[in-house]
């Protein structure tokens, strides 16, 4: 059983999958930073200069009364909040990752759709028969 597990774990597909997961995690970090640090600040300015990740609805104040600047401060104060800004950040991150994966898969599918290989030439036997046919045709 240990031998079977080792064969399974060392197959190329498993190693490729592990590499893909690690690269995907790093890509997710980059996309999260892109959304939080590059895209959302201009959106926050458009909404009146607020930090977009801090956009939330306070349902119930905590032991420390509001206003709370961020979701972390609200959570630390014991408040109950709906974190709209964090949710929208997550949705935008998902859309960017999904679009990037779409482009990768589309590129792979395009690469697979190469021109069909030309039909193979005649076999040596077929070539010999064609030569005999041509010789017989010249005799007539």
matplotlib code that plots the C-alpha trace (Angstrom):
import matplotlib.pyplot as plt

x = [0.0, 2.9, 4.4, 1.0, 0.8, 4.4, 3.6, 0.5, 2.2, 5.1, 3.1, 3.6, -0.1, 0.1, 3.4, 1.9, -1.2, 0.9, 2.9, -0.3, -1.8, 1.3, 1.4, -2.3, -1.9, 0.8, -1.4, -4.3, -2.1, -1.1, -4.7, -5.8, -3.1, -4.1, -7.7, -7.1, -4.1, -4.6, -8.2, -10.1, -8.5, -9.8, -13.2, -13.0, -12.2, -15.2, -17.3, -16.2, -12.7, -13.5, -11.4, -13.4, -12.4, -13.9, -17.3, -19.7, -23.1, -23.0, -25.9, -25.1, -22.5, -20.0, -18.7, -16.7, -19.0, -18.5, -17.7, -15.3, -12.7, -12.2, -13.9, -11.0, -11.6, -15.4, -14.7, -12.2, -14.8, -17.4, -19.6, -21.8, -21.2, -21.9, -18.6, -19.8, -16.4, -14.5, -17.2, -16.9, -13.1, -13.5, -15.9, -13.6, -10.7, -12.7, -13.6, -10.0, -8.8, -11.7, -10.8, -7.1, -8.0, -10.3, -7.5, -5.1, -7.6, -8.5, -4.8, -4.4, -7.4, -6.1, -2.7, -4.4, -6.3, -3.3, -3.7, -4.3, -1.3, -1.1, -2.1, 0.8, 2.4, 2.1, 3.7, 6.7, 4.4, 1.9, 4.8, 6.0, 2.5, 2.2, 5.5, 4.4, 1.1, 2.9, 5.2, 2.3, 0.5, 3.5, 3.6, 0.0]
y = [0.0, 2.4, 1.6, 2.4, 5.7, 6.6, 5.9, 8.1, 10.9, 11.0, 11.0, 14.0, 15.2, 15.4, 17.4, 19.7, 20.2, 21.1, 23.6, 25.1, 25.5, 27.3, 29.6, 30.2, 31.2, 33.7, 35.0, 35.4, 37.5, 39.8, 40.2, 41.0, 43.7, 45.0, 45.4, 46.7, 49.0, 50.1, 49.8, 50.6, 53.9, 55.8, 54.2, 55.4, 58.9, 58.8, 57.8, 60.9, 60.1, 57.1, 54.0, 51.6, 48.6, 50.3, 50.7, 48.9, 49.0, 48.8, 46.7, 46.9, 48.9, 47.0, 47.7, 50.5, 53.0, 53.9, 55.3, 52.6, 53.4, 49.8, 46.5, 45.3, 48.2, 47.4, 43.7, 44.6, 46.8, 44.0, 45.6, 43.6, 44.9, 44.0, 44.7, 45.8, 47.1, 43.9, 41.9, 44.1, 43.8, 40.0, 40.0, 42.2, 39.9, 36.9, 38.5, 39.4, 35.8, 34.3, 36.5, 35.6, 31.9, 32.4, 33.9, 31.0, 28.3, 30.1, 30.3, 26.6, 25.7, 27.8, 26.1, 22.7, 23.7, 23.5, 22.8, 19.1, 17.1, 16.4, 12.9, 10.5, 9.7, 6.4, 3.4, 1.7, -1.0, 1.6, 3.5, 0.3, -0.5, 3.1, 2.7, -0.6, 1.0, 3.9, 1.5, -0.6, 2.5, 3.6, 0.2, 0.5]
z = [0.0, 0.7, -2.7, -4.4, -2.5, -3.4, -7.1, -6.9, -5.1, -7.5, -10.7, -12.9, -12.5, -8.7, -8.8, -11.5, -9.4, -6.4, -8.4, -9.8, -6.3, -5.0, -8.0, -7.7, -4.0, -5.0, -7.8, -5.4, -3.1, -6.1, -7.1, -3.6, -3.4, -6.8, -5.7, -2.2, -3.0, -6.6, -7.7, -4.5, -3.4, -6.5, -5.9, -2.3, -3.4, -5.7, -2.7, -0.8, 0.3, 2.5, 2.8, 0.7, 2.7, 5.8, 4.1, 6.5, 8.1, 11.8, 13.0, 16.7, 18.6, 20.7, 24.1, 22.6, 20.9, 17.3, 14.8, 13.7, 11.1, 9.9, 10.1, 12.4, 14.8, 14.9, 15.5, 18.2, 19.8, 19.7, 17.1, 14.7, 11.2, 7.6, 5.8, 2.3, 1.3, 2.1, 0.3, -2.8, -2.7, -2.6, -5.5, -7.6, -6.8, -7.8, -11.2, -11.9, -11.1, -13.1, -16.1, -15.8, -15.7, -18.7, -20.7, -19.7, -20.6, -23.9, -24.8, -24.0, -26.1, -29.0, -28.8, -28.9, -32.1, -34.3, -38.0, -38.6, -39.6, -43.3, -44.3, -44.3, -47.6, -49.4, -47.8, -49.6, -50.8, -52.2, -53.8, -55.5, -56.8, -58.2, -60.0, -61.5, -62.5, -64.2, -66.1, -67.3, -68.4, -70.6, -72.3, -73.6]

ax = plt.figure().add_subplot(projection="3d")
ax.plot(x, y, z, "-o")
ax.set_aspect("equal")
plt.show()
